Amino acid sequence: MELRDDQPMRHEIGNRTYLIAPVEPLDVDGVRTVQVGTGLFLLGFLGLLPFWARLEEAGRTWLLWMCLTGVGLGLLGIEYCKRRRRYRTELDTTDG
C-alpha cells in the first residue's frame, strides 16, 4: 500500500471514520520534551522567588517547592531519557 499526501490512512470504527496522517513523531526519545518541562519549572521557580514574602503571607510557599521539585524530577527524567536513548541506539547498532 502506497501512502501519498493526498491519501491519508483510514480507520473505520463503528459508524465513525478516522483519518490518520503519515507523520513521524517529533521527539521519539523524550529528551527534548523533558528538558523543556524542566526549564519551565526552573523559570517558574525563579519567577516566584522575588515574591517569597508575599507567598509566605498568603500561605502559598508550596508553589516554590513544587517548582523546585519539578526541576529535580526533571533532571532525573533527563538522565533517564538519555540513558534510554543510548541503550536504544546500542541495540539498533548491534542488530543491524
C-alpha positions in Angstrom: 0.0 0.0 0.0 1.5 3.3 -1.1 0.8 6.3 1.1 0.7 9.7 -0.5 0.0 13.1 0.9 -3.5 13.2 -0.7 -4.5 9.8 0.6 -4.3 9.5 4.4 -4.9 6.2 6.0 -8.5 5.5 7.0 -9.7 3.5 10.0 -13.4 2.8 10.4 -14.6 2.0 13.9 -18.3 1.6 14.2 -20.0 4.4 12.3 -17.0 6.7 12.6 -14.2 7.1 10.1 -10.8 8.3 11.4 -8.1 9.7 9.0 -4.5 9.1 10.1 -1.8 11.3 8.6 1.5 9.6 7.9 3.6 11.9 10.2 6.6 10.9 12.2 6.7 11.8 15.9 8.6 14.9 16.7 10.6 13.7 19.7 10.9 9.9 19.9 13.2 9.6 22.9 11.6 12.3 25.0 14.8 14.1 26.0 13.9 17.5 24.5 10.4 17.3 25.9 11.7 16.7 29.5 14.3 19.4 29.0 11.6 22.0 28.1 9.4 20.9 31.0 12.4 21.2 33.4 13.2 24.6 32.0 9.7 25.8 32.5 9.7 24.7 36.2 13.0 26.5 36.7 11.6 29.7 35.2 8.6 29.3 37.4 10.8 28.9 40.5 13.0 31.9 39.5 9.9 34.0 38.7 8.3 33.3 42.0 11.4 33.7 44.2 11.2 37.5 44.4 7.7 37.2 45.8 8.8 34.9 48.7 7.4 37.2 51.4 4.0 37.7 49.7 3.7 33.9 49.1 4.6 33.3 52.8 1.9 35.7 53.9 -0.7 34.0 51.7 0.4 30.5 52.8 1.4 29.6 49.3 5.1 28.9 49.6 4.2 25.4 48.3 4.3 26.9 44.8 8.0 27.5 45.2 8.7 24.0 46.5 6.5 22.5 43.7 8.6 24.2 41.1 11.8 23.2 42.7 10.6 19.6 42.9 9.7 19.8 39.2 13.2 20.8 38.4 14.7 18.0 40.5 12.4 15.3 39.0 13.1 16.8 35.5 16.8 16.4 36.0 16.3 12.8 36.9 14.0 12.4 33.9 16.5 13.9 31.5 19.2 11.5 32.7 16.7 8.6 32.4 15.7 9.6 28.8 19.3 10.0 27.8 20.2 6.5 29.1 17.2 5.1 27.3 18.2 6.8 24.1 21.8 5.4 24.4 20.5 1.9 25.1 18.2 2.0 22.1 21.0 3.3 19.9 23.2 0.5 21.1 20.5 -2.1 20.3 20.0 -0.6 16.8 23.7 -0.8 16.0 24.1 -4.4 17.3 21.0 -5.6 15.4 21.9 -4.1 12.1 
